[in-house]
Amino acid sequence: MTANERIEKACVDAKEKLHQLDIEPTIQAELEYVIASYRYDKNPIGLYEIAEKAYRVLLVHKEKYPKSVSKKMVEDIEKAIKTK
Protein backbone atom coordinates (compact mmCIF):
# COMPACT_ATOMS: atom_id res chain seq x y z
CA MET A 1 0.00 0.00 0.00
CA THR A 2 1.40 3.40 -0.97
CA ALA A 3 1.54 6.36 1.39
CA ASN A 4 -1.30 8.04 -0.51
CA GLU A 5 -3.47 4.93 -0.30
CA ARG A 6 -2.69 4.62 3.40
CA ILE A 7 -3.71 8.21 4.21
CA GLU A 8 -6.84 7.91 2.08
CA LYS A 9 -7.86 4.73 3.92
CA ALA A 10 -7.12 6.36 7.29
CA CYS A 11 -9.35 9.30 6.38
CA VAL A 12 -12.19 7.06 5.19
CA ASP A 13 -11.94 4.99 8.39
CA ALA A 14 -11.82 8.11 10.57
CA LYS A 15 -14.86 9.58 8.83
CA GLU A 16 -16.82 6.38 9.33
CA LYS A 17 -15.82 6.18 13.01
CA LEU A 18 -16.71 9.82 13.69
CA HIS A 19 -20.07 9.23 12.01
CA GLN A 20 -20.64 6.06 14.03
CA LEU A 21 -19.82 7.91 17.27
CA ASP A 22 -22.00 10.84 16.15
CA ILE A 23 -19.33 13.41 16.97
CA GLU A 24 -17.58 16.24 15.14
CA PRO A 25 -19.87 16.77 12.12
CA THR A 26 -17.57 19.55 10.88
CA ILE A 27 -14.57 17.24 10.71
CA GLN A 28 -16.73 14.57 9.08
CA ALA A 29 -17.68 17.07 6.37
CA GLU A 30 -14.06 18.16 5.94
CA LEU A 31 -12.97 14.53 5.60
CA GLU A 32 -15.67 13.86 3.02
CA TYR A 33 -14.55 16.90 1.03
CA VAL A 34 -10.82 16.11 1.08
CA ILE A 35 -11.42 12.45 0.22
CA ALA A 36 -13.47 13.46 -2.83
CA SER A 37 -10.91 16.11 -3.73
CA TYR A 38 -8.05 13.61 -3.48
CA ARG A 39 -9.91 11.09 -5.64
CA TYR A 40 -10.32 13.81 -8.27
CA ASP A 41 -6.87 15.40 -8.34
CA LYS A 42 -4.65 12.87 -6.47
CA ASN A 43 -3.17 15.64 -4.29
CA PRO A 44 -3.08 14.23 -0.73
CA ILE A 45 -2.16 17.40 1.18
CA GLY A 46 -5.71 17.99 2.40
CA LEU A 47 -5.96 14.39 3.59
CA TYR A 48 -2.96 14.87 5.86
CA GLU A 49 -4.27 18.13 7.33
CA ILE A 50 -7.74 16.82 8.18
CA ALA A 51 -6.43 13.40 9.24
CA GLU A 52 -4.42 15.16 11.95
CA LYS A 53 -7.58 16.86 13.24
CA ALA A 54 -9.50 13.58 13.21
CA TYR A 55 -6.60 11.80 14.91
CA ARG A 56 -6.57 14.28 17.80
CA VAL A 57 -10.35 14.04 18.23
CA LEU A 58 -10.35 10.25 18.18
CA LEU A 59 -7.44 10.11 20.62
CA VAL A 60 -9.28 12.33 23.10
CA HIS A 61 -12.47 10.33 22.64
CA LYS A 62 -10.53 7.10 23.20
CA GLU A 63 -9.16 8.45 26.48
CA LYS A 64 -12.68 9.20 27.71
CA TYR A 65 -14.27 6.05 26.29
CA PRO A 66 -11.50 3.45 25.81
CA LYS A 67 -13.66 0.83 24.09
CA SER A 68 -15.23 3.23 21.59
CA VAL A 69 -12.15 3.55 19.36
CA SER A 70 -9.75 0.71 18.73
CA LYS A 71 -6.06 1.07 19.45
CA LYS A 72 -5.34 -0.24 15.95
CA MET A 73 -7.40 2.52 14.32
CA VAL A 74 -5.56 5.23 16.23
CA GLU A 75 -2.21 3.63 15.37
CA ASP A 76 -3.13 3.27 11.70
CA ILE A 77 -4.11 6.93 11.42
CA GLU A 78 -0.93 7.98 13.23
CA LYS A 79 1.23 5.85 10.90
CA ALA A 80 -0.54 7.23 7.83
CA ILE A 81 0.04 10.82 8.97
CA LYS A 82 3.73 10.12 9.54
CA THR A 83 4.17 8.99 5.91
CA LYS A 84 3.77 12.62 4.83
FENQUI-V408677 format. One line per field, one symbol per residue. phi: phi as a letter, one per 20 degrees, with the letter a starting at -180 (. if undefined). psi: psi as a letter, one per 40 degrees, with the letter a starting at -180 (. if undefined). Layout:
phi->???
psi->???
This chain:
phi->.fffffffffffffffffffflclfffgfffgfffffffedmdegfgfffffffgfffffffffcgefcffffffffffffffg
psi->hiddddddddddddddddddefigddddddddddddddddefheddddddddddddddddddddgdedhidddddddddddee.
